[in-house]
């Protein structure tokens, strides 16, 4: 059951990102890490504080290396 809710949250994050004109398949966490890398305004500190150290970096790495 825990895995189901995790996948639902990931899907919601991806949907929210697309609704804010982000890339398809990218979560909000990955998007904010990408914004940090590009020197733009981001919420990496807040997200990492809530979800764990380096959460955004790990999401960004997964997004960059996934196979579609």
N, CA, C and O atoms as a CHARMM CRD file, in Angstrom:
* protein
*
  272
    1    1 UNK  N      0.81600  -1.19100   0.00000 PROA 1      0.00000
    2    1 UNK  CA     0.00000   0.00000   0.00000 PROA 1      0.00000
    3    1 UNK  C      0.86400   1.26100   0.00000 PROA 1      0.00000
    4    1 UNK  O      0.51300   2.26000  -0.62900 PROA 1      0.00000
    5    2 UNK  N      1.99100   1.21200   0.70500 PROA 2      0.00000
    6    2 UNK  CA     2.88400   2.37200   0.75400 PROA 2      0.00000
    7    2 UNK  C      3.40900   2.71100  -0.64300 PROA 2      0.00000
    8    2 UNK  O      3.49700   3.88200  -1.01200 PROA 2      0.00000
    9    3 UNK  N      3.75300   1.68600  -1.40900 PROA 3      0.00000
   10    3 UNK  CA     4.25500   1.89800  -2.76500 PROA 3      0.00000
   11    3 UNK  C      3.22800   2.55700  -3.66200 PROA 3      0.00000
   12    3 UNK  O      3.57600   3.36900  -4.52000 PROA 3      0.00000
   13    4 UNK  N      1.95400   2.20900  -3.46700 PROA 4      0.00000
   14    4 UNK  CA     0.87800   2.79600  -4.26300 PROA 4      0.00000
   15    4 UNK  C      0.79900   4.29600  -4.00900 PROA 4      0.00000
   16    4 UNK  O      0.75900   5.08100  -4.95700 PROA 4      0.00000
   17    5 UNK  N      0.77700   4.70300  -2.73900 PROA 5      0.00000
   18    5 UNK  CA     0.68500   6.12400  -2.40500 PROA 5      0.00000
   19    5 UNK  C      1.90800   6.89000  -2.88600 PROA 5      0.00000
   20    5 UNK  O      1.79400   8.04400  -3.29800 PROA 5      0.00000
   21    6 UNK  N      3.06600   6.26600  -2.83800 PROA 6      0.00000
   22    6 UNK  CA     4.29400   6.89400  -3.33600 PROA 6      0.00000
   23    6 UNK  C      4.16500   7.18200  -4.83000 PROA 6      0.00000
   24    6 UNK  O      4.49400   8.27500  -5.29000 PROA 6      0.00000
   25    7 UNK  N      3.68600   6.19500  -5.57700 PROA 7      0.00000
   26    7 UNK  CA     3.51300   6.37700  -7.02900 PROA 7      0.00000
   27    7 UNK  C      2.45100   7.43000  -7.34400 PROA 7      0.00000
   28    7 UNK  O      2.59100   8.17600  -8.31300 PROA 7      0.00000
   29    8 UNK  N      1.40300   7.49800  -6.54300 PROA 8      0.00000
   30    8 UNK  CA     0.37100   8.51200  -6.73700 PROA 8      0.00000
   31    8 UNK  C      0.96000   9.90300  -6.49900 PROA 8      0.00000
   32    8 UNK  O      0.68800  10.82300  -7.27000 PROA 8      0.00000
   33    9 UNK  N      1.75800  10.06800  -5.44900 PROA 9      0.00000
   34    9 UNK  CA     2.38500  11.36100  -5.16400 PROA 9      0.00000
   35    9 UNK  C      3.35200  11.77000  -6.26700 PROA 9      0.00000
   36    9 UNK  O      3.42000  12.94400  -6.62900 PROA 9      0.00000
   37   10 UNK  N      4.09500  10.81400  -6.79900 PROA 10     0.00000
   38   10 UNK  CA     5.00500  11.09600  -7.91500 PROA 10     0.00000
   39   10 UNK  C      4.20100  11.57800  -9.12200 PROA 10     0.00000
   40   10 UNK  O      4.58600  12.54100  -9.78500 PROA 10     0.00000
   41   11 UNK  N      3.09300  10.91100  -9.40300 PROA 11     0.00000
   42   11 UNK  CA     2.24500  11.29700 -10.54100 PROA 11     0.00000
   43   11 UNK  C      1.66900  12.69000 -10.35300 PROA 11     0.00000
   44   11 UNK  O      1.61400  13.47000 -11.30300 PROA 11     0.00000
   45   12 UNK  N      1.24200  13.00900  -9.14700 PROA 12     0.00000
   46   12 UNK  CA     0.70600  14.34600  -8.86700 PROA 12     0.00000
   47   12 UNK  C      1.79200  15.39800  -9.05600 PROA 12     0.00000
   48   12 UNK  O      1.53500  16.47100  -9.60100 PROA 12     0.00000
   49   13 UNK  N      3.01000  15.08700  -8.60400 PROA 13     0.00000
   50   13 UNK  CA     4.12900  16.01500  -8.76200 PROA 13     0.00000
   51   13 UNK  C      4.43400  16.25300 -10.23800 PROA 13     0.00000
   52   13 UNK  O      4.68500  17.38600 -10.64900 PROA 13     0.00000
   53   14 UNK  N      4.41300  15.19200 -11.02900 PROA 14     0.00000
   54   14 UNK  CA     4.65500  15.32800 -12.47000 PROA 14     0.00000
   55   14 UNK  C      3.54500  16.13500 -13.13900 PROA 14     0.00000
   56   14 UNK  O      3.82000  16.97400 -13.99700 PROA 14     0.00000
   57   15 UNK  N      2.30000  15.88700 -12.75300 PROA 15     0.00000
   58   15 UNK  CA     1.17900  16.63200 -13.31900 PROA 15     0.00000
   59   15 UNK  C      1.28600  18.11200 -12.97100 PROA 15     0.00000
   60   15 UNK  O      1.09600  18.96700 -13.83700 PROA 15     0.00000
   61   16 UNK  N      1.58800  18.42100 -11.71600 PROA 16     0.00000
   62   16 UNK  CA     1.72500  19.82300 -11.30100 PROA 16     0.00000
   63   16 UNK  C      2.83400  20.50700 -12.09100 PROA 16     0.00000
   64   16 UNK  O      2.69400  21.66300 -12.49000 PROA 16     0.00000
   65   17 UNK  N      3.93300  19.79500 -12.31800 PROA 17     0.00000
   66   17 UNK  CA     5.04800  20.35300 -13.07400 PROA 17     0.00000
   67   17 UNK  C      4.63400  20.66400 -14.50900 PROA 17     0.00000
   68   17 UNK  O      4.96800  21.72800 -15.03200 PROA 17     0.00000
   69   18 UNK  N      3.91900  19.75800 -15.14400 PROA 18     0.00000
   70   18 UNK  CA     3.46900  19.97700 -16.52400 PROA 18     0.00000
   71   18 UNK  C      2.47400  21.13900 -16.58800 PROA 18     0.00000
   72   18 UNK  O      2.50300  21.92900 -17.53100 PROA 18     0.00000
   73   19 UNK  N      1.60500  21.24300 -15.59700 PROA 19     0.00000
   74   19 UNK  CA     0.64400  22.34600 -15.57300 PROA 19     0.00000
   75   19 UNK  C      1.33700  23.69800 -15.42200 PROA 19     0.00000
   76   19 UNK  O      0.78400  24.73000 -15.80100 PROA 19     0.00000
   77   20 UNK  N      2.55200  23.68700 -14.86500 PROA 20     0.00000
   78   20 UNK  CA     3.33700  24.92200 -14.73100 PROA 20     0.00000
   79   20 UNK  C      4.36000  25.03200 -15.86700 PROA 20     0.00000
   80   20 UNK  O      5.38700  25.69800 -15.73600 PROA 20     0.00000
   81   21 UNK  N      4.05300  24.36000 -16.98700 PROA 21     0.00000
   82   21 UNK  CA     4.85400  24.41100 -18.21500 PROA 21     0.00000
   83   21 UNK  C      6.24500  23.79800 -18.06000 PROA 21     0.00000
   84   21 UNK  O      7.19000  24.22600 -18.72200 PROA 21     0.00000
   85   22 UNK  N      6.37100  22.79400 -17.18600 PROA 22     0.00000
   86   22 UNK  CA     7.62000  22.05900 -17.04200 PROA 22     0.00000
   87   22 UNK  C      7.68300  20.92800 -18.05800 PROA 22     0.00000
   88   22 UNK  O      6.76600  20.74100 -18.85700 PROA 22     0.00000
   89   23 UNK  N      8.76600  20.18600 -18.01700 PROA 23     0.00000
   90   23 UNK  CA     8.94400  19.09000 -18.97000 PROA 23     0.00000
   91   23 UNK  C      8.16100  17.85900 -18.54000 PROA 23     0.00000
   92   23 UNK  O      7.96800  17.61600 -17.34900 PROA 23     0.00000
   93   24 UNK  N      7.71500  17.09100 -19.51500 PROA 24     0.00000
   94   24 UNK  CA     6.95500  15.87400 -19.24900 PROA 24     0.00000
   95   24 UNK  C      7.86100  14.85500 -18.56500 PROA 24     0.00000
   96   24 UNK  O      9.00000  14.64900 -18.98200 PROA 24     0.00000
   97   25 UNK  N      7.35100  14.22100 -17.51700 PROA 25     0.00000
   98   25 UNK  CA     8.09900  13.19700 -16.78700 PROA 25     0.00000
   99   25 UNK  C      8.99800  13.74100 -15.69000 PROA 25     0.00000
  100   25 UNK  O      9.64400  12.96900 -14.98300 PROA 25     0.00000
  101   26 UNK  N      9.04800  15.03000 -15.54100 PROA 26     0.00000
  102   26 UNK  CA     9.91200  15.65600 -14.53300 PROA 26     0.00000
  103   26 UNK  C      9.07000  16.01600 -13.31300 PROA 26     0.00000
  104   26 UNK  O      7.99600  16.60100 -13.44900 PROA 26     0.00000
  105   27 UNK  N      9.55700  15.66600 -12.12000 PROA 27     0.00000
  106   27 UNK  CA     8.84600  16.02600 -10.89800 PROA 27     0.00000
  107   27 UNK  C      9.18100  17.46000 -10.51500 PROA 27     0.00000
  108   27 UNK  O     10.12000  18.05300 -11.04500 PROA 27     0.00000
  109   28 UNK  N      8.40700  18.00500  -9.59500 PROA 28     0.00000
  110   28 UNK  CA     8.68600  19.35300  -9.10300 PROA 28     0.00000
  111   28 UNK  C     10.05900  19.42500  -8.44200 PROA 28     0.00000
  112   28 UNK  O     10.76700  20.42200  -8.58100 PROA 28     0.00000
  113   29 UNK  N     10.43100  18.37400  -7.72900 PROA 29     0.00000
  114   29 UNK  CA    11.73800  18.35100  -7.06400 PROA 29     0.00000
  115   29 UNK  C     12.87300  18.42600  -8.08600 PROA 29     0.00000
  116   29 UNK  O     13.82200  19.19200  -7.91800 PROA 29     0.00000
  117   30 UNK  N     12.76200  17.62900  -9.13700 PROA 30     0.00000
  118   30 UNK  CA    13.78800  17.64600 -10.18300 PROA 30     0.00000
  119   30 UNK  C     13.82400  18.99700 -10.88300 PROA 30     0.00000
  120   30 UNK  O     14.89600  19.50300 -11.21800 PROA 30     0.00000
  121   31 UNK  N     12.66000  19.57400 -11.10100 PROA 31     0.00000
  122   31 UNK  CA    12.59000  20.87800 -11.75600 PROA 31     0.00000
  123   31 UNK  C     13.29500  21.94600 -10.92300 PROA 31     0.00000
  124   31 UNK  O     14.03800  22.76700 -11.45900 PROA 31     0.00000
  125   32 UNK  N     13.06100  21.93000  -9.62200 PROA 32     0.00000
  126   32 UNK  CA    13.68000  22.95200  -8.78200 PROA 32     0.00000
  127   32 UNK  C     15.19100  22.75400  -8.67000 PROA 32     0.00000
  128   32 UNK  O     15.93400  23.72900  -8.55900 PROA 32     0.00000
  129   33 UNK  N     15.65300  21.50300  -8.70000 PROA 33     0.00000
  130   33 UNK  CA    17.10100  21.30300  -8.72100 PROA 33     0.00000
  131   33 UNK  C     17.68800  21.82000 -10.03400 PROA 33     0.00000
  132   33 UNK  O     18.76400  22.41800 -10.04500 PROA 33     0.00000
  133   34 UNK  N     16.98700  21.59200 -11.12500 PROA 34     0.00000
  134   34 UNK  CA    17.43000  22.08900 -12.42700 PROA 34     0.00000
  135   34 UNK  C     17.48100  23.61800 -12.42200 PROA 34     0.00000
  136   34 UNK  O     18.41200  24.20900 -12.96800 PROA 34     0.00000
  137   35 UNK  N     16.49000  24.25400 -11.81100 PROA 35     0.00000
  138   35 UNK  CA    16.48000  25.71300 -11.70100 PROA 35     0.00000
  139   35 UNK  C     17.66700  26.19100 -10.85100 PROA 35     0.00000
  140   35 UNK  O     18.27800  27.21700 -11.14900 PROA 35     0.00000
  141   36 UNK  N     17.98100  25.44300  -9.80000 PROA 36     0.00000
  142   36 UNK  CA    19.12800  25.79400  -8.95700 PROA 36     0.00000
  143   36 UNK  C     20.41900  25.71800  -9.76900 PROA 36     0.00000
  144   36 UNK  O     21.26800  26.60500  -9.67000 PROA 36     0.00000
  145   37 UNK  N     20.57000  24.67000 -10.56500 PROA 37     0.00000
  146   37 UNK  CA    21.75600  24.50900 -11.40800 PROA 37     0.00000
  147   37 UNK  C     21.90300  25.64900 -12.40100 PROA 37     0.00000
  148   37 UNK  O     23.01800  26.02500 -12.76500 PROA 37     0.00000
  149   38 UNK  N     20.76700  26.20400 -12.84300 PROA 38     0.00000
  150   38 UNK  CA    20.78100  27.29300 -13.82200 PROA 38     0.00000
  151   38 UNK  C     20.79300  28.67400 -13.18000 PROA 38     0.00000
  152   38 UNK  O     20.67000  29.68200 -13.87500 PROA 38     0.00000
  153   39 UNK  N     20.94000  28.72700 -11.86100 PROA 39     0.00000
  154   39 UNK  CA    21.02400  30.00800 -11.16200 PROA 39     0.00000
  155   39 UNK  C     19.70900  30.75800 -11.06500 PROA 39     0.00000
  156   39 UNK  O     19.70000  31.97700 -10.89100 PROA 39     0.00000
  157   40 UNK  N     18.60100  30.04400 -11.17700 PROA 40     0.00000
  158   40 UNK  CA    17.28000  30.66200 -11.09700 PROA 40     0.00000
  159   40 UNK  C     16.68700  30.47900  -9.70000 PROA 40     0.00000
  160   40 UNK  O     17.18500  29.68900  -8.89800 PROA 40     0.00000
  161   41 UNK  N     15.61600  31.22300  -9.42700 PROA 41     0.00000
  162   41 UNK  CA    14.91900  31.08500  -8.16400 PROA 41     0.00000
  163   41 UNK  C     14.42500  29.64600  -8.01800 PROA 41     0.00000
  164   41 UNK  O     13.92600  29.05900  -8.97800 PROA 41     0.00000
  165   42 UNK  N     14.56700  29.07300  -6.80300 PROA 42     0.00000
  166   42 UNK  CA    14.16000  27.68800  -6.59000 PROA 42     0.00000
  167   42 UNK  C     13.75300  27.46000  -5.13600 PROA 42     0.00000
  168   42 UNK  O     13.97900  28.31000  -4.27500 PROA 42     0.00000
  169   43 UNK  N     13.15400  26.31300  -4.88000 PROA 43     0.00000
  170   43 UNK  CA    12.72200  25.93200  -3.53400 PROA 43     0.00000
  171   43 UNK  C     13.43600  24.67000  -3.05900 PROA 43     0.00000
  172   43 UNK  O     12.86800  23.89300  -2.29100 PROA 43     0.00000
  173   44 UNK  N     14.65900  24.46000  -3.50000 PROA 44     0.00000
  174   44 UNK  CA    15.40100  23.25200  -3.15300 PROA 44     0.00000
  175   44 UNK  C     15.56900  23.12700  -1.64600 PROA 44     0.00000
  176   44 UNK  O     15.36500  22.04200  -1.10000 PROA 44     0.00000
  177   45 UNK  N     15.93400  24.19500  -0.96300 PROA 45     0.00000
  178   45 UNK  CA    16.13200  24.12100   0.49400 PROA 45     0.00000
  179   45 UNK  C     14.86700  23.68900   1.21400 PROA 45     0.00000
  180   45 UNK  O     14.91500  22.85500   2.11900 PROA 45     0.00000
  181   46 UNK  N     13.75000  24.24800   0.81900 PROA 46     0.00000
  182   46 UNK  CA    12.47400  23.90300   1.44900 PROA 46     0.00000
  183   46 UNK  C     12.09900  22.44900   1.17600 PROA 46     0.00000
  184   46 UNK  O     11.73400  21.71500   2.09400 PROA 46     0.00000
  185   47 UNK  N     12.19000  22.04000  -0.07500 PROA 47     0.00000
  186   47 UNK  CA    11.83200  20.66800  -0.44100 PROA 47     0.00000
  187   47 UNK  C     12.75000  19.67200   0.26400 PROA 47     0.00000
  188   47 UNK  O     12.27600  18.67300   0.80400 PROA 47     0.00000
  189   48 UNK  N     14.05400  19.93300   0.26300 PROA 48     0.00000
  190   48 UNK  CA    14.99900  19.03700   0.92900 PROA 48     0.00000
  191   48 UNK  C     14.77000  19.00000   2.43900 PROA 48     0.00000
  192   48 UNK  O     14.94800  17.95500   3.06600 PROA 48     0.00000
  193   49 UNK  N     14.38100  20.12000   3.02000 PROA 49     0.00000
  194   49 UNK  CA    14.09600  20.14900   4.45900 PROA 49     0.00000
  195   49 UNK  C     12.87700  19.28300   4.78700 PROA 49     0.00000
  196   49 UNK  O     12.82900  18.63700   5.83500 PROA 49     0.00000
  197   50 UNK  N     11.90100  19.27500   3.89000 PROA 50     0.00000
  198   50 UNK  CA    10.68200  18.49500   4.11600 PROA 50     0.00000
  199   50 UNK  C     10.84200  17.01800   3.77600 PROA 50     0.00000
  200   50 UNK  O     10.31200  16.15600   4.47700 PROA 50     0.00000
  201   51 UNK  N     11.57500  16.72300   2.69800 PROA 51     0.00000
  202   51 UNK  CA    11.61800  15.35000   2.18400 PROA 51     0.00000
  203   51 UNK  C     12.95300  14.63900   2.36300 PROA 51     0.00000
  204   51 UNK  O     13.07200  13.46700   2.00700 PROA 51     0.00000
  205   52 UNK  N     13.95400  15.31200   2.90400 PROA 52     0.00000
  206   52 UNK  CA    15.24000  14.67800   3.15600 PROA 52     0.00000
  207   52 UNK  C     16.38000  15.31400   2.38600 PROA 52     0.00000
  208   52 UNK  O     16.19800  15.86600   1.30100 PROA 52     0.00000
  209   53 UNK  N     17.54600  15.22300   2.97300 PROA 53     0.00000
  210   53 UNK  CA    18.73800  15.81400   2.37800 PROA 53     0.00000
  211   53 UNK  C     18.98300  15.24700   0.97600 PROA 53     0.00000
  212   53 UNK  O     18.92400  14.03500   0.76600 PROA 53     0.00000
  213   54 UNK  N     19.25400  16.13200   0.03400 PROA 54     0.00000
  214   54 UNK  CA    19.56100  15.78800  -1.36600 PROA 54     0.00000
  215   54 UNK  C     18.39500  15.14700  -2.12200 PROA 54     0.00000
  216   54 UNK  O     18.60800  14.49900  -3.14600 PROA 54     0.00000
  217   55 UNK  N     17.17500  15.31900  -1.63200 PROA 55     0.00000
  218   55 UNK  CA    16.01500  14.75300  -2.32900 PROA 55     0.00000
  219   55 UNK  C     15.91000  15.29800  -3.75500 PROA 55     0.00000
  220   55 UNK  O     15.70600  14.54000  -4.70300 PROA 55     0.00000
  221   56 UNK  N     16.05000  16.60000  -3.89400 PROA 56     0.00000
  222   56 UNK  CA    15.92600  17.22100  -5.22300 PROA 56     0.00000
  223   56 UNK  C     17.03300  16.74000  -6.16100 PROA 56     0.00000
  224   56 UNK  O     16.77900  16.47400  -7.33600 PROA 56     0.00000
  225   57 UNK  N     18.25200  16.62900  -5.64800 PROA 57     0.00000
  226   57 UNK  CA    19.36800  16.13700  -6.45800 PROA 57     0.00000
  227   57 UNK  C     19.10100  14.71300  -6.92500 PROA 57     0.00000
  228   57 UNK  O     19.32900  14.39500  -8.09200 PROA 57     0.00000
  229   58 UNK  N     18.62300  13.85500  -6.03500 PROA 58     0.00000
  230   58 UNK  CA    18.33300  12.47000  -6.40700 PROA 58     0.00000
  231   58 UNK  C     17.22500  12.39500  -7.45300 PROA 58     0.00000
  232   58 UNK  O     17.29900  11.59400  -8.38500 PROA 58     0.00000
  233   59 UNK  N     16.19600  13.23100  -7.29700 PROA 59     0.00000
  234   59 UNK  CA    15.11000  13.25900  -8.28500 PROA 59     0.00000
  235   59 UNK  C     15.61700  13.74200  -9.63700 PROA 59     0.00000
  236   59 UNK  O     15.23800  13.21000 -10.68000 PROA 59     0.00000
  237   60 UNK  N     16.47600  14.75200  -9.61000 PROA 60     0.00000
  238   60 UNK  CA    17.03300  15.27000 -10.85300 PROA 60     0.00000
  239   60 UNK  C     17.89700  14.20800 -11.52800 PROA 60     0.00000
  240   60 UNK  O     17.81200  14.03900 -12.74400 PROA 60     0.00000
  241   61 UNK  N     18.72200  13.49200 -10.77400 PROA 61     0.00000
  242   61 UNK  CA    19.56800  12.42300 -11.34000 PROA 61     0.00000
  243   61 UNK  C     18.71000  11.32200 -11.96100 PROA 61     0.00000
  244   61 UNK  O     19.01800  10.82100 -13.04200 PROA 61     0.00000
  245   62 UNK  N     17.63700  10.95400 -11.27300 PROA 62     0.00000
  246   62 UNK  CA    16.74300   9.92700 -11.81600 PROA 62     0.00000
  247   62 UNK  C     16.13100  10.42000 -13.12500 PROA 62     0.00000
  248   62 UNK  O     16.06900   9.68000 -14.10700 PROA 62     0.00000
  249   63 UNK  N     15.68300  11.66600 -13.13300 PROA 63     0.00000
  250   63 UNK  CA    15.04700  12.23100 -14.32400 PROA 63     0.00000
  251   63 UNK  C     16.02000  12.28700 -15.49500 PROA 63     0.00000
  252   63 UNK  O     15.63200  11.99300 -16.62600 PROA 63     0.00000
  253   64 UNK  N     17.27500  12.65800 -15.25300 PROA 64     0.00000
  254   64 UNK  CA    18.26000  12.77900 -16.33200 PROA 64     0.00000
  255   64 UNK  C     18.70300  11.42400 -16.87700 PROA 64     0.00000
  256   64 UNK  O     19.11500  11.33900 -18.03400 PROA 64     0.00000
  257   65 UNK  N     18.62700  10.36300 -16.07200 PROA 65     0.00000
  258   65 UNK  CA    19.16300   9.08600 -16.49800 PROA 65     0.00000
  259   65 UNK  C     18.08800   8.05400 -16.84000 PROA 65     0.00000
  260   65 UNK  O     18.42300   6.92900 -17.21200 PROA 65     0.00000
  261   66 UNK  N     16.80900   8.40700 -16.72100 PROA 66     0.00000
  262   66 UNK  CA    15.75400   7.43900 -16.98600 PROA 66     0.00000
  263   66 UNK  C     15.73000   7.07100 -18.47100 PROA 66     0.00000
  264   66 UNK  O     16.18000   7.83000 -19.32900 PROA 66     0.00000
  265   67 UNK  N     15.21300   5.93200 -18.73000 PROA 67     0.00000
  266   67 UNK  CA    15.09300   5.45300 -20.10800 PROA 67     0.00000
  267   67 UNK  C     13.61400   5.41700 -20.49000 PROA 67     0.00000
  268   67 UNK  O     12.83700   4.68500 -19.87700 PROA 67     0.00000
  269   68 UNK  N     13.21800   6.19600 -21.48900 PROA 68     0.00000
  270   68 UNK  CA    11.81400   6.23200 -21.92600 PROA 68     0.00000
  271   68 UNK  C     11.64700   5.42000 -23.14600 PROA 68     0.00000
  272   68 UNK  O     10.54000   5.32000 -23.67500 PROA 68     0.00000
